[in-house]
Amino acid sequence: MTNSLDDQILAAVRAGHASRAQLMAIESLRLMTWAAVNERLKALTKAGNLVSTSTGWRLA
């Protein structure tokens, strides 16, 4: 089960916004701290939804 922030992150990655700079430029995510977004990225990666790459993240 994902929460709203997870859904926003997955939608952004799906749309090609995979780097930290691209993610934090999105209005809804910019209202969050990087720490909060990064925590969810780690959780989504651990759950197998995302893969961390040298340039950001991609869908698993």
C-alpha positions as CSV (number, residue, x, y, z in Angstrom):
1,M,0.0,0.0,0.0
2,T,1.4,3.4,-1.0
3,N,0.7,6.8,0.4
4,S,0.1,10.0,-1.5
5,L,3.7,11.0,-1.4
6,D,4.7,7.6,-2.8
7,D,2.2,8.0,-5.6
8,Q,3.5,11.4,-6.5
9,I,7.1,10.1,-6.5
10,L,6.2,7.1,-8.7
11,A,4.3,9.3,-11.1
12,A,7.2,11.7,-11.3
13,V,9.7,8.9,-12.0
14,R,7.3,7.4,-14.5
15,A,7.2,10.8,-16.3
16,G,11.0,11.0,-16.5
17,H,11.7,13.2,-13.5
18,A,14.3,10.9,-11.9
19,S,17.0,13.1,-10.5
20,R,17.0,14.8,-7.2
21,A,16.9,18.2,-8.9
22,Q,14.0,17.2,-11.2
23,L,12.0,15.7,-8.3
24,M,12.5,18.8,-6.1
25,A,11.4,21.1,-8.9
26,I,7.9,19.5,-8.9
27,E,5.6,21.8,-7.1
28,S,3.9,19.2,-4.8
29,L,7.3,17.7,-3.8
30,R,9.0,21.0,-3.3
31,L,6.7,21.6,-0.4
32,M,8.4,18.6,1.3
33,T,11.9,18.6,2.7
34,W,14.5,16.6,0.8
35,A,14.8,14.3,3.8
36,A,11.1,13.3,3.7
37,V,11.3,12.7,-0.1
38,N,14.5,10.8,0.2
39,E,13.1,8.6,3.0
40,R,10.2,7.6,0.7
41,L,12.6,7.0,-2.2
42,K,14.6,4.6,0.0
43,A,11.4,2.8,1.1
44,L,10.2,2.5,-2.5
45,T,13.6,1.2,-3.5
46,K,13.6,-1.3,-0.7
47,A,10.1,-2.4,-1.6
48,G,11.2,-3.1,-5.2
49,N,9.2,-0.3,-6.8
50,L,12.3,1.8,-7.8
51,V,15.9,1.2,-8.7
52,S,18.5,3.7,-7.6
53,T,21.0,4.6,-10.4
54,S,24.0,6.9,-10.7
55,T,21.7,9.6,-12.2
56,G,18.6,9.2,-10.0
57,W,15.9,6.5,-9.9
58,R,14.0,4.4,-12.4
59,L,11.0,2.1,-12.1
60,A,11.9,-1.4,-11.2
